[in-house]
Amino acid sequence: MTPVRTEGWPQWPPPAGEEQRERLLRVLDSGKWGATAGGETEAFAAAFAHSVGAAHGVCTVNGTVALFLALRALGVRPGDEVIVPAYTFVASATAVVLAGATPVIADVTATLHLDPEAADRLAGPRTKAVMPVHLAGAPADMEAVGYVAERHRLAVVEDAAQAHGARRHEREAGVLGDAACFSFQSGKAMTAGEGGIVVSDDREVYERLWSMHNVGRRIEGAWYEHPELGWNLRMTEFQAALLQPQLALLEGQLEHRAARATALGRALEEVEGLDPVPAPAGTTRHTWHFAPLRYDPPAFGGHPKGALLAAMTAEGIPLDAGYRSLTHEPSLAPYTARMRPCPVAEAAEDTVVWVRQPMLMADNAAMADIARAALLVQQGFRQRPFSR
Ligand SMILES: *Cc1c(COP(=O)(O)O)cnc(C)c1O
């Protein structure tokens, strides 16, 4: 039988543009390949920070390291604790471990974002920071997180790795906490293959970030003067050259994906048991790193999520299984504190699937294909209910 969709899906990143080629070659021919020699990285950091309304930005080798730097710049030290949500990319927690601190895993709400009440319960005397994640590109409930942070005197690090251009109540992700971290890894909305940035409005935080990412130097200091403890965590000029032109493209891409997400939601109204996971109330711009869908096995003859993924892939629709709850990551267990079950995040393992960003770069007919395939799979599943 022919699959519902035989056409492929858009590639990500999109094909390189003329300006990217020119800028890359300019850096290549300049011989100034490192950020301490050329000016591309510094200029991009300023432009990106400006685009999210933050005063300062420091580019880094990747998003994980950006989180590590932000935590340290805000005073997190070995032995401290940092609250992270259970449903996120593992790097949110491993960045905490990298800083020598201990992740405290908190459950999420129905939107799959950090549950502020869980964070409030878990904060203790050693807790120094909280890391809300703007999952899928929808900002976390930053007012509630801010309230918890104030109560317990916590620094707030936004994990905005998936949220370039996101807004909550029309305020940009990037200025909703004390510092915010974005990723430019190859799957992200803006990418140079790898890369990251920390932005902050606070000049002192910026100077610490800058120093730590540049081997402990001072901004106007000498080359072999290292008053701070620091590392070489700098981005290259090539990465900045690839990224700069994407700033102008981002808005259009976000609009494209928002329109696809709306079309997908409409198409899925016909499919019982496969429903968009709502974004937090107050999301005024979602960046759609992925569209999370809630799968209800009883509506599909009781077949488990894995069967849905396999059947959809056979129809030309490669959905994604998404994250495991961080409470189920064996590598993290020895490094966490006060680990408790996180029932909402753990249930998501069996019930949440994603339509990823590149698929949302396709057209509306492709969104209809997703719903058509789901209906067909559902028919088949109902005729052969699952039995173990
Ligand atoms: C991608 C990502 C990171 C890590 O960024 P890298 O650039 O891959 O190191 C951290 N947190 C979240 C939520 C991410 O999606």
PDBQT file of the ligand as one rigid body, heavy atoms in Angstrom, charges set to zero:
ROOT
HETATM    1  C1  LIG A 401      19.334  22.336  22.679  1.00  0.00    +0.000 C 
HETATM    2  C2  LIG A 401      19.004  22.538  24.119  1.00  0.00    +0.000 A 
HETATM    3  C3  LIG A 401      19.994  22.772  25.087  1.00  0.00    +0.000 A 
HETATM    4  C4  LIG A 401      21.465  22.639  24.821  1.00  0.00    +0.000 C 
HETATM    5  O1  LIG A 401      21.960  23.359  23.761  1.00  0.00    +0.000 OA
HETATM    6  P1  LIG A 401      23.236  22.789  22.945  1.00  0.00    +0.000 P 
HETATM    7  O2  LIG A 401      23.572  23.923  22.052  1.00  0.00    +0.000 OA
HETATM    8  O3  LIG A 401      22.808  21.556  22.241  1.00  0.00    +0.000 OA
HETATM    9  O4  LIG A 401      24.314  22.522  23.944  1.00  0.00    +0.000 OA
HETATM   10  C5  LIG A 401      19.590  23.037  26.378  1.00  0.00    +0.000 A 
HETATM   11  N1  LIG A 401      18.308  23.060  26.724  1.00  0.00    +0.000 NA
HETATM   12  C6  LIG A 401      17.322  22.820  25.838  1.00  0.00    +0.000 A 
HETATM   13  C7  LIG A 401      15.909  22.878  26.295  1.00  0.00    +0.000 C 
HETATM   14  C8  LIG A 401      17.642  22.532  24.507  1.00  0.00    +0.000 A 
HETATM   15  O5  LIG A 401      16.660  22.279  23.635  1.00  0.00    +0.000 OA
ENDROOT
TORSDOF 0
